[in-house]
């Protein structure tokens, strides 16, 4: 994913894409770009998301965090409860999934009022998928086969944004494992298979 043009923000990438394509932006590019715009504001926009709920202290099981107030009344957390993350790729696109870890076990079912769980209530149906980047699989294959510099820059931006969000989670939770390819590794796997990511291994 090399590019001779330095594009550091989503706004710059989108402007460059329009410039080199005479304003004609493919629908698949637009879907990925829109998803990344949502990710950029995931903690500041008003709409609800599983990722935002993860960082809402009202959903935390405080016993698992062992909060403590200093003399100025500031709250600090003495422990980092454990979670496991997984990079998922499917027909919808890319998703980051999260699972609580209780006593060394990755939990995939609902949990409520468990003192060892990081959350008061854990519901996989509404909390497991933290966010999605729509159409990222198809876009990654397109980038490998026909992508221009703006396409590659957008893919890099997707990788960087997800890594930043994982880093934010790591400030509050101990991430015991991250399974699956990250976006950069997924793209490298596409290249290894010459664009056919569905190719079965021998």
Helices and strands as residue ranges (DSSP letters): H 10-20, H 27-40, H 50-54, G 57-59, H 62-65, E 67-69, E 75-77, E 82-90, E 93-102, E 105-106, E 111-112, E 121-122, H 124-127, E 129-134, H 136-146, H 149-170, E 174-179, H 183-192
